[in-house]
Amino acid sequence: MARVVSDFGTIVHLQDVLVDPGMQRRGIGAELVVRVLEPFADVRQTVLLTDAGPGLTAFYMSLGFSEAAPSAGATVRAFVR
């Protein structure tokens, strides 16, 4: 599951990218992100807040996101694209 909130012009917030743990590492999460963001290709900025779980930074960076303000010990990470 993945969902977004947007004003369709200046910003889109990517939220809740969730894949069943037994189905992870099969490209499903990446495909969800690509498909859910397709209608927002012309929006100026995409923002994502996510848990600071292992592997999530590399996953979102592989999809073109940059970490907005890395902070040691933070439990939430912010990414932009």
Contacts in CASP RR format, 6 or more apart in sequence:
PFRMAT RR
TARGET T0000
AUTHOR 0000-0000-0000
METHOD contacts of the structure
MODEL  1
MARVVSDFGTIVHLQDVLVDPGMQRRGIGAELVVRVLEPFADVRQTVLLT
DAGPGLTAFYMSLGFSEAAPSAGATVRAFVR
1 16 0 8 1.000
1 17 0 8 1.000
1 18 0 8 1.000
1 32 0 8 1.000
2 14 0 8 1.000
2 15 0 8 1.000
2 16 0 8 1.000
2 17 0 8 1.000
2 18 0 8 1.000
2 29 0 8 1.000
2 32 0 8 1.000
2 33 0 8 1.000
2 35 0 8 1.000
2 36 0 8 1.000
3 15 0 8 1.000
3 16 0 8 1.000
3 36 0 8 1.000
4 12 0 8 1.000
4 13 0 8 1.000
4 14 0 8 1.000
4 15 0 8 1.000
4 36 0 8 1.000
4 37 0 8 1.000
4 40 0 8 1.000
5 12 0 8 1.000
5 13 0 8 1.000
5 15 0 8 1.000
6 12 0 8 1.000
6 13 0 8 1.000
6 40 0 8 1.000
6 43 0 8 1.000
8 40 0 8 1.000
8 43 0 8 1.000
9 42 0 8 1.000
9 43 0 8 1.000
9 44 0 8 1.000
10 43 0 8 1.000
10 44 0 8 1.000
10 45 0 8 1.000
11 43 0 8 1.000
11 44 0 8 1.000
11 45 0 8 1.000
11 46 0 8 1.000
11 47 0 8 1.000
12 37 0 8 1.000
12 40 0 8 1.000
12 43 0 8 1.000
12 45 0 8 1.000
12 46 0 8 1.000
12 47 0 8 1.000
13 46 0 8 1.000
13 47 0 8 1.000
13 48 0 8 1.000
13 49 0 8 1.000
14 33 0 8 1.000
14 36 0 8 1.000
14 37 0 8 1.000
14 46 0 8 1.000
14 47 0 8 1.000
14 48 0 8 1.000
15 48 0 8 1.000
15 49 0 8 1.000
17 29 0 8 1.000
17 32 0 8 1.000
17 33 0 8 1.000
17 50 0 8 1.000
19 28 0 8 1.000
19 29 0 8 1.000
19 32 0 8 1.000
30 59 0 8 1.000
30 62 0 8 1.000
30 63 0 8 1.000
33 63 0 8 1.000
34 63 0 8 1.000
37 46 0 8 1.000
40 46 0 8 1.000
45 80 0 8 1.000
45 81 0 8 1.000
46 65 0 8 1.000
46 80 0 8 1.000
46 81 0 8 1.000
47 68 0 8 1.000
47 78 0 8 1.000
47 79 0 8 1.000
47 80 0 8 1.000
48 60 0 8 1.000
48 65 0 8 1.000
48 78 0 8 1.000
48 79 0 8 1.000
48 80 0 8 1.000
48 81 0 8 1.000
49 76 0 8 1.000
49 77 0 8 1.000
49 78 0 8 1.000
49 79 0 8 1.000
50 56 0 8 1.000
50 60 0 8 1.000
50 76 0 8 1.000
50 77 0 8 1.000
50 79 0 8 1.000
51 75 0 8 1.000
51 76 0 8 1.000
51 77 0 8 1.000
52 73 0 8 1.000
52 74 0 8 1.000
52 75 0 8 1.000
52 76 0 8 1.000
52 77 0 8 1.000
56 77 0 8 1.000
57 67 0 8 1.000
57 77 0 8 1.000
60 79 0 8 1.000
61 67 0 8 1.000
61 79 0 8 1.000
63 81 0 8 1.000
64 81 0 8 1.000
65 79 0 8 1.000
65 80 0 8 1.000
65 81 0 8 1.000
66 79 0 8 1.000
66 80 0 8 1.000
66 81 0 8 1.000
67 77 0 8 1.000
67 78 0 8 1.000
67 79 0 8 1.000
68 78 0 8 1.000
68 79 0 8 1.000
68 80 0 8 1.000
69 78 0 8 1.000
70 77 0 8 1.000
END
